[in-house]
Amino acid sequence: MNQTPINPNKALWEKGDFTEIATLMRHSGEAVVKSLGLRPPLRALDLGCGDGTTAVPLARMGAEVVGIDIARNLVAAGNKRAAKAGLNRLKFQEGDACNLEGVGDDSFDLTLSVFGAMFAPKPHDVAREMVRATKPGGRIVMGNWIPNDPTSFVSQLLKISSSFTPPPPEGFVSPMTWGVNSHIVERFGQAGVPKEKISMDKDTFYFNSEDKSPVHVVESFRRFYGPTMNAFEAAEKNGKVDELNQQLVELAHAQNTSTNGGTSIPATFLRVTVYL
Ligand SMILES: C[S@@+](CC[C@H](N)C(=O)[O-])C[C@H]1O[C@@H](n2cnc3c(N)ncnc32)[C@H](O)[C@@H]1O
């Protein structure tokens, strides 16, 4: 019997439940959307949308929004949120940022991807697909974590996690390369966009919880965030669970600015804007 081969990218994000992490990100998701200065009517694509941290506020401000994500559970969670909020011009669907099958050329005024498309395995295909799906005169906006930046919380969390995980397969391109200016220029360049049309600025995203301490936040990543779940599974085999946990808790404590027992972690990211 023929079986569909497992797509490791999809399996990674369906493994956990990113909705549990996304609850820490709602405020900044709204702030990112607000900062775009959009004037509806417009059609927006949110790529790697999860359960709608940015897709929901985009729809609330009047855009017609399609959220595309590779994880079936997150698409279902997004559609549930949209229905609950009565947002009938917001639809979530399954799809792969490397190949936006079924999405027509020049379909969207805005293609947004906040820590989403950066996790797709074929970055050149992703850049080409984002350019293809966006109308001339439209905009692509990406939020990407920055490698080796001590203030880019998730990049540090992933760096620690990967140091406990077996090396990736040959040919694996790190998602963190989307946080490096030269890669961005090269990838969009191959998709036909000259570098003068690309702006790259550092910005800050917040992981906030009034009632979860940094220890609880790390616990959430351990239970619900695919890459960290994998790191704990590998650490368990090597008897290194406590070491991994301690490093992550130290990181979260060091970055936490809350003084009331909760968590507020400012995380630097690279905001990429491509003008088509
Ligand atoms: C860190 S989460 C961010 C989710 C959302 N943008 C947010 O800010 O809450 C990364 C998201 O990218 C999605 N993703 C990963 N690889 C993808 C791909 N190849 N195509 C589409 N979505 C992908 C994951 O399923 C996950 O929802």
The ligand as a Tripos MOL2 file, in Angstrom:
@<TRIPOS>MOLECULE
LIG
   27    29     1     0     0
SMALL
NO_CHARGES

@<TRIPOS>ATOM
      1 C1          6.2040   30.5440   15.2240 C.3       1 LIG1
      2 S1          4.6660   30.0980   14.5020 S.3       1 LIG1
      3 C2          3.9830   31.7080   14.1540 C.3       1 LIG1
      4 C3          2.4960   31.7030   13.9220 C.3       1 LIG1
      5 C4          1.8330   33.0530   13.7140 C.3       1 LIG1
      6 N1          2.3720   33.7700   12.5840 N.3       1 LIG1
      7 C5          1.9070   33.8810   14.9670 C.2       1 LIG1
      8 O1          2.6110   34.9010   14.9620 O.co2     1 LIG1
      9 O2          1.2460   33.5120   15.9500 O.co2     1 LIG1
     10 C6          5.1920   29.4900   12.9190 C.3       1 LIG1
     11 C7          4.0430   29.1150   12.0360 C.3       1 LIG1
     12 O3          4.5190   28.8490   10.7140 O.3       1 LIG1
     13 C8          3.8400   27.7140   10.2290 C.3       1 LIG1
     14 N2          4.6580   27.1080    9.1630 N.ar      1 LIG1
     15 C9          5.8280   26.4710    9.2740 C.ar      1 LIG1
     16 N3          6.2550   26.0430    8.0670 N.ar      1 LIG1
     17 C10         5.3290   26.4220    7.1660 C.ar      1 LIG1
     18 C11         5.1870   26.2800    5.7550 C.ar      1 LIG1
     19 N4          6.0890   25.6070    5.0230 N.pl3     1 LIG1
     20 N5          4.1100   26.7960    5.1490 N.ar      1 LIG1
     21 C12         3.1500   27.4330    5.8700 C.ar      1 LIG1
     22 N6          3.2110   27.5940    7.2040 N.ar      1 LIG1
     23 C13         4.2910   27.1060    7.8530 C.ar      1 LIG1
     24 C14         3.6750   26.8340   11.4520 C.3       1 LIG1
     25 O4          2.7030   25.8390   11.2890 O.3       1 LIG1
     26 C15         3.3180   27.8720   12.5200 C.3       1 LIG1
     27 O5          1.9500   28.1250   12.5690 O.3       1 LIG1
@<TRIPOS>BOND
     1     1     2 1
     2     2     3 1
     3     2    10 1
     4     3     4 1
     5     4     5 1
     6     5     6 1
     7     5     7 1
     8     7     8 2
     9     7     9 1
    10    10    11 1
    11    11    12 1
    12    11    26 1
    13    12    13 1
    14    13    14 1
    15    13    24 1
    16    14    15 ar
    17    14    23 ar
    18    15    16 ar
    19    16    17 ar
    20    17    18 ar
    21    17    23 ar
    22    18    19 1
    23    18    20 ar
    24    20    21 ar
    25    21    22 ar
    26    22    23 ar
    27    24    25 1
    28    24    26 1
    29    26    27 1
@<TRIPOS>SUBSTRUCTURE
     1 LIG1         1 GROUP 0 **** ****
